[in-house]
Amino acid sequence: MPVSQRAKNTPASPIRKLTPSAKKAKEKGVRVYHLNIGQPDFPAPPEFLKQLKGFSQKEVTYAPSEGLSEMVDAWKTYYHSHAIPFEKEDIIVTTGGSEAILFALMAVADPGDELIIFEPLYTNYLTFAQETSVKLVPITTYLKNGFHIPNNPEIEKKITSKTKGIIICNPSNPTGTVYKRSELKRIAEIAEKHNLFVISDEVYREFVFKVRSISMMEFSFIREQLVIIDSISKRFNLCGARVGCLASKNKKIVEAALKFAQGRLASPTIEQLSAVPLLKNYRKYTKSVVEEYRKRKNAVISVLKTIPGVKFYLPEGAFYLIAELPIRDAEYFCRWLLEEFQDQGETVMFAPAQGFYQTPQLGIKEIRIAFVLESKKLKRSMEILKIALEEYKK
């Protein structure tokens, strides 16, 4: 009996598609350095674990669909500390940022509608677009320009009668680009001019190395057209806790998101309660984490820049970079790394970047590198890459 066409058309994640090859390598005794996925290796905040261990209620009941009042208030406090004027009625707690993305797509677009998105892009957008039958219209950004946003005509020529909005991720996963205020203002002005929604994924807000990350909420003239995606996953290294939020000044968007949330009943109760103290005092944790990511970024670059033929742009935020390798097919190379290559019993796993593009044949020579291991291991991983490229080209 065949499965649905939707199931057939949903793309496999480029982040996880080589996992079977990595598993086989480990079964052979090969140590695999995982730089393919944004799963940080930092310990969870002690405050979270303390709250988790201290949970003493006899019943674990459903939380309200919009989120526990304490959690919603914590998000409000967090936003106010960034001078982002969200109130409790503007916020819906979600089961991770991923669910917030899904709710946002469902709220702003009908099946067959179009959303403009900049590629390389976060791959889950492709999955959720497939699930909601929304068409993503890609606008390509390029390594040579640091993956920054192209000029207005390049964007506006993609707008049609079916276009309902623009999606941005700032700081960017997968490129590490932090968009300038002038770029974001242009997006806001285009959205205002063409009456479009803007879905702004800001989950890496604190993770910047030089410049401040600008929230789209700073452009007050489009607040009614704006949907913010947020999460505790990367900010506090709690990817498994699954707590995020959707925030908007548009009452109809919030009402729609609440109806979607009621359909899935509730986000996890215990994790919400445990995360409340973190959002109310986030700087205590994120400051040291960002500094560590800075060191890790520098560790990667210190070796990467010595590899002949490798091209990359210095990441400005998040904890990723896209690198172009001097090869024909990065996915084939990444599979070869896991299945046929090792150096002193070790190899490394990357995410082939072609899966971060929607336009065919783009990114075929590129990989995404995640700075999710300590600096020593990252340097070793880059050294393995250097040795592997020399061997691969023989």
N, C-alpha and C positions, 0 to 999 in steps of 0.2 A: 504494500500500500504506500503510495508516494506521500512525502511531506509537502507542506505548502510551498508555493513559489517564493513567499517571503523568506522562509527558512533557507531555501536554495540561494537566494540573492543576497542574504546578509553576509558581509565579508568577514573572513577570519581576521583576528587581531594580529597585526604585524609584531606586536609586543610579545605575544605568547605562542605564535604559530610554530616556532622552532623548539618549543619546550620538549617534545618527544626526543629530538636529537640531543638536547642537553641531558635528558634523563639517561639515555643510552651511554653517553660519555661518562657520566657519574658511575653507572653500573660497571664500567670498565676500570674504575679507579681514578679517572681524570678529575682534577679539581676544576670547577667552572666558576669563573668570576662573572656574576650576573650584572651587566650594565644595560640590560634590555628593558627593564621595567622601573618605573618611578616608585620603588619600594624602599624608603630610607632605612638605614640600619641603626638609627639613633634609638635609644631607649625611650619608652613612653614617659611622659611627664609624671613625676612622683605623685602630684596632686590627683591625677586621674586614677592611678592605681589605688591610692588611699581611699578615694571615694568609692571605687569599685569594691574593694575589700570590706568597706564599712557598710555596704548595703545590707539592711537588716529587716526590710519589710517581708512579711510572711507571704505576700502575694505579689507576683509580677504581672501587673495589669496593663491593658492597652493604655498608651499615652493618648491624649487628644490628637486628632488627625493633624491639626495645625502645629502640633508640638507641645511639649510641656511648657507651662507658663514660665517656669524658671529658665528654660532653655531659650525661649523666645526673648525674654528679658535680657539674657546674657548676650545674645546676638545684637540686640539694640544697644547695649552698653558698649560692645565692641565697635559697632559702627560709629557711635557718637565719639569714641576716642580717635577715630579717623576723620572726624568732622563730616561724616556721611549721615544725613538727617533721616534715617529710617526710624519709624516708631513700631511698636509691637504689632499694630494692625497691618503693617506692610510686609510682614515676614511669615513665611511658611517653612517649618522645619521639614527637611527631607531626609531620606535614607541615603546619605552621601550626596556629593555634588552631582553624581551621575543621574540620580533621580530628578534633581533640580533641572538638569538639562532636558530630560525627557518631558517633564511638566512644561517647561518653557516652550519647547517645540509644539507641544499639543495645544498650548494656550494661544500662540500667535499665528499658527498656520493650519490650514485644512489640507487633506490629501490632495496632492497635485500642485499646491502652492510652492513658491520658491523662496529660499533664504540664501543670501550671498555670504560666502565664507572665504577666508584667506588661507591658502595652502602654502607650505605644509600645515596640516591641521591635526588636532587631537582626534584620534581615530574613532573614539566612541561616538562622535557626532555622525559619522557615516552609519554606524549601527542604529542609532536612534532615528536618523532620517529614514532608514529602511523600515523600521518598525512603525513609523507614523505616516509613511508614504509621502513624505515631504522631499522635495528636490533641492539638493544643495548645489549652488552655482559657484564654482571655485574661481577665485582670482589669485593668480600665482604671484608669490613673492620669491625673491631670488637671493641666494647666498652672497653674490657679489655686492648686493645692496644691504646686507645684514638682515634680510627678510623683513625690511620695513615696508610700510603700506605704499602702494603706487599712487600716482596722481589721480585727481578726481575723474577725469574723462575715462580712465581705465575701469573705474568702479561704476560710474553712471551708465556706461554703455551696456552693462550687464543687467540693468534694471528694466523689468518688463511689467506688464499689467498683472502678472502673477506674483511679483516680488512682494513679500510681506515684511522682510527684515534683513538685518545684517548681524552676523555672529563674529565676535572678536574674543580672543583669549589673551589677556595682558596681566602680567608677563606671560610669554608664550610657551606653551608646551605644544610642539616639540623643539622650537628653535632657540629658546632662551632670550629672544628679543623683548625689549621693553619699549613700547611705543611712546614716542614723544607727545607732549601735550598738543602740538600743532597737528599731528596726525589724527589724534583722537577727536580734536575739535572739528576736523574736516569730516570725519565719520558722523559726528553729531549733526553737523550742518546738512550733510546729504540726507540723513534720516529725517530731519525737520522739513527739508525741501520736498521730499518725495513721500512724506507721511509713512515712514517705515518704523518698525520696532527695531531696537538694538538689544541683542542678548549679549551681555558682557560677562565673560567667565573670568573672575578675579581671585581664584583660589590661591595664587602664588603672590598675593599682594605684598607681603613683607619681604619676599625673597628677591632683593635687588642689590646690586654691587656698587653702583655709582649714583645713578639718578633715582629720584622718587617715582614710584609707580602711581600713575594718575588714575583715579576711578572715573568712570563715565558719569557718575553722579555729580561730578564737579560742573558739568554742563547743564545748568538748571533748566534751560529752555527745552530739553528733551526728556525730562524726568518722567513724564506721563507715558513716554514711548519706550522706557527702559526697563529691562529685566536683568537683575544681578544674580549670578550663580556663585555660591560660596560653599566652603567645606572646612572641616577640621582635619581632614585626612593628612595632608602634606604639612599644614601649618604646625601641627603638634605630633606628627609622626604616628597617627592613629588611623591608618588606612583600613584596618579591620573593624573599627568602631562604627562606621557607616552613619555619620551625622553630618548633614550639610544644611543648606537653606536656599530658598528662592526668595528674593526681596524685590518689591516694586512699589512705586507710588501710584500705579494704575490699579484702582480698586477692582476692575473687571478681571485683570490678570490674576490678582490675588484670590478672588472668588473662584476663578476657574481652577487654579492650583489647589485650592482647598477641596474642591469636588474630586479632583484626581487623587488627592491624598486620602480622602474618605474611602475611595475604592480599594486602596491598599491598607486601610485601617490605621496603622500607626508606624512611626519610626521607633527604633529600639529604646525602651524606657530606661534601662539601667545605664546605657551609654550616654543618653542625654543628661541624666542627673550627674554622671561622673565628669562630664565635659564642662559643666557650668562654670566652675572656678577658673578654667583655662581662658575662656573668652573674656572674662572680667579682668584678667591680669596677664594678657598674652605676651607683652613685651619681656617679661621675666624669662620666658622660655625662648622666644623666637630670636632675640638678639644674638645669643651665643650660637644658635643653630645657623643663622645666616653667615656668621663669621666663619664657621666650620665649612660651609658650602663654598665660601670664597677661597679657602685654602684648597679644597678639593678641586675646584675649577682650575686653580693655578697648577695643581699637580698634574692634571690631565693635559693642560696646554703645554707645560714644560717639556713633555715628551712628544706630544702630537706635532709640535712645530718642527721637530727634528726629523720627521718621517718624510722622505722624498715623495712629492706628488700629491700629498694630502692637502686639501683646501678646507678652511673653516673660518667662521666669523666668531670673534670673541663674544661669548654670551654675556648679556647685560643683566639677566635675572633668571628666576626659576632654578632648576639644576639639570639642565640639558644643553646639548649642542648638536647641531647637524654637521657632519663632516663628509666631504666628497672624497672618495678613495680612487687611486689610480688603477681601477679595474673596470671590467665591462658590466658585471652584475653583482651587486652587493648582497642580494639574498643568497645567491649561489655561494658566494664567498663566506657568508655567515654560517651557512649550513656546513661548508667544508671545514670551517674552524672547529665545529663541534663534532663532526663525524670522522675527519681524517687528519686533523692536526693537533699536536700538543707540543709544548716546550717544557721540559723537565716535569712532565706529568700535569701540566696546567694549560688551560685555554680560556677563552673569554666569549661571552655571549652578548651580541648587540641586537638592536631592532633594525631590520632593513627599512630604509626610509621611504621606499616606493609606496608602502602602505599608508603613509601619511599624506599622500597626494591623491586627489580625485582624478586629475588629468592623466590619462595613460602615458606611460613611458617617462614621466618625470620622477626624479629621485632614484633612478635605477642604479646609480653609482654611489648613493649616499647611505649613511647609517646614522641612527640617533644614539648618542652616548648619554647615559644617566649617571650623575655623580653621586652614587648612592652607597659607596664603600669608603672606608677610611683612605687617607691620602696614599699611604704605602701600597695598598692593594690597587688603587687606581693607577699609580705609576707602573706597577708591575703589569697591569692589564694593558696599558699603552705600549709597554715594551714587548709584550706578547704580540700585539697587533703589528708592531714594526717588524718583528722577526717573521711573523706569518706572511706579511705582504712580500717580503723578500723571497720566501720559499714559494709562495703562490705564483709569482711571476717567472719562476725558472722554467 
